[in-house]
Amino acid sequence: MTWTLTLIFYALLKKVLLTSVCRPLGPRQGDAPSVGYELLFGQVTRAQGLFSPRSHHVHFSLEYIAENLEAPTTVLQYPSKEELVRELERGYDVIGVSFLLATLHRMKEVVALIRKHSPRSQIVLGGYGTVLSDEALRPFGDHICREEGVAFLRRLLGEPEIKMPYRHPMVVNPLRVFGLPVSRTGVVFAGLGCPSGCDFCCTSHFFKRKHIQLLPTGADIYQVIERYLEIDPRMAIIIIDEDFLLNRRRALEFRDCVVRGGKALSIFAFASIRAISQYAVTEILEMGIDGLWIGYEGTRSGFPKQSGRPAAEVLTEFREHGINVLASMIVGFPYQTPEIIEEELSGLLALRPGLTQFLIYGPVPGTPFHERVVREGLLDPTAVTDPDSFYRRGDGFSSLVKHPTMSPAEIEAAQRRCFEEDFQRLGPSIYRSVDSWLLGHLKLRESPLSHLRRKAARFTTEIRKAYPVFLAGKLLGPNAEVRRWIADLEARVHATLGPPTLLERCKSVAALVMALWTALILKLHLFQHPRLIRHTFRLQEDSGLARAWRRLRGEHPAGHRVDVERRPPATVWIRVEGTLAGTGAGKLVADLRRALERKKDQVVLDLARLAELKEGAAERISEGLRAYRDRIRVVLPKVGEIAALATFFGLYR
């Protein structure tokens, strides 16, 4: 009866599809220079070639919104046109399309396919591309979302309002170097918008200079991080919030949670000089932060967010404590000349940031800078004669404003020179990161604070993982000076942490081979596009897919309760609470075996919250699931009969 009512309930709900624009993307397909799937390779480390870290980024907002609707929902990340058409044939009532200003032309292609293959669907346009006017966008959509997307779509679908914090999806981004996986990063969505209101900033003015706290408290943020650490205790974290450290109260509450938790976290966050100036560097380290994106912009740009401590002082201190800084600089300010750009570039590179970004001062519609250049007649003439071409070039790599002293070609050449000089003078960012970690290790290893010593130990682990990349750097680095610096860095690392093992030496040769392979496929432009990522939420097909796992849920008369949650990547998290007796363990094993026979998922069997484990229960689980132990990870209680349990589950991960 309950299952029948559930099917009727879902049948009454509208069916939703949320999609990005279609692949293939990139300059070879006629897109702007930085349009693609990767922020690092396509933008920040674009001049570093084979040394660039690689990580495909999905449209996070689509996953987040889908998690927080009641309607059956499918999310497509970078479908091909053929894959999108096949999905449209499944039939959807509402289809949301996420796009940027520079992918407006791609959005139009998606809308054309929707209208051809699913003409009855309502189309919702979303993303930062919706900074354009209703007049420009109305021909392509029935609805335009220019606000926080969960609340907007729930209203559109007739679903009741829900309060923040919303349900948080688990989004994990793998990172590769030389094509080899080196880490995974859990994405935490803490806030939207920024009150600083820099005149060029689309994200600040899109939300009317308001800060929307998706996770209002430091405890809320830490709870999400704990869920990621359950997937992988070594997982890195990125906190998505335009100026995370600006709210000191929330940040310090988060720090207290991290210190109490006792784990050495590795967190990347976004912050301004103004926000950072509120803290001692040790307070930032105590939050687990060892990476920060900071707006260096320009020495004479005068944005309020740059007030506080001198940027040179901040970047130097952070590097010495193991905090890698991604410093972003702007090219094309009215006061800049080629000589001033070189002066600012040299000043920034002297501080040896781990990563750097150089974007052209650009007029995004909806920002004060755009309004000013329109008012003063400084906008590129194509904005009027060919607006689609103008929007397509709005990616930070085209000069679209008349400059007092430089031509567009000179500004774009200066930007290219900045990226190239960064690479030639400082070398690949992967080695700069190791250099900073080594400084942090030396600084913190004898700290009187135990959590900072744990941080030093984490730096040690990360450096040791990097041992195999030195050989490729010494042989393939961009110039002789950088190659000598990498060799010197390797010598300093070995002197501090010990020489490489035989296995690490073998891995060095393998990494060199993979580096050469990476150079080849980049030159031939092979394997540069991701495959489709398709996630479904609350669909009937989901019910069929998950039925084997759903059977495990619920209370058992013997005294235990089982909850089941799907987490990326292809992992089913099974949490057992209460008292687990022998009979209950037998049923749990039987249900798990049936599910494992039918499904390919990895399983985490979480016993951490068991209050009591009756005699024989652990043995029944251990023996009953032995055939599947390569697919099962067991989480044991932090206290209690750990030794006994460890004996039974010694063969499991």
ABEGO torsion letter per residue (X at the ends): XAAAAAAAAAAABBBBBBBBBBOBBEAAAGBBAABEABAAAAAAAAAAEAABBBBBBBBAAAAAAAAABABBBBBBBGBBAAAAAAAAAAEBABBBBBBBAAAAAAAAAAAAAAAAABAABBBBBBEAAAABBAAAAAAABABBBABBAAAAAAAAAGBBBBBOBBBBBBBBBBBBBGGBBABBBBBBBABBEBAAGBAABAAAAAAGGBBBBABABAAAAAAAAAAAAAABAABBBBBBBABAAABAAAAAAAAAAAAAAGBBBBBBBBBBAAAAAABBAAAAAAAGBABBBBBAGBAAAGBAAABEBBAAAAAAAAAAAGBBBBBBBBBGBAABBAAAAAAAAAAAAAAGBABBBBBBBBBBBGBAAAAAAAAAGABBAAAAABAAAAAAABAGABBABBBAABBAAAAAAAAAAAAAAAAAAAEBAAAAAAAAAAAAAAAAAABABAAAAAAAAAAAAAAAAAAAAAAAAAAABABAAAAAAAAAAAAAAAAAAEBBBAAAAAAAAAAAAAAAAAAAAAAAGBGABBBBBBBBBGBAAAAAAAAAAAAABEBBAAGBBBBBBBBOBGBBBBBBBEBBBAAAAAAAAAAAAAAAAABABBBBBBAAABABBBBGAAAAAAAAAAAAAAABBBBBBABEBAAAAAAAAAABX
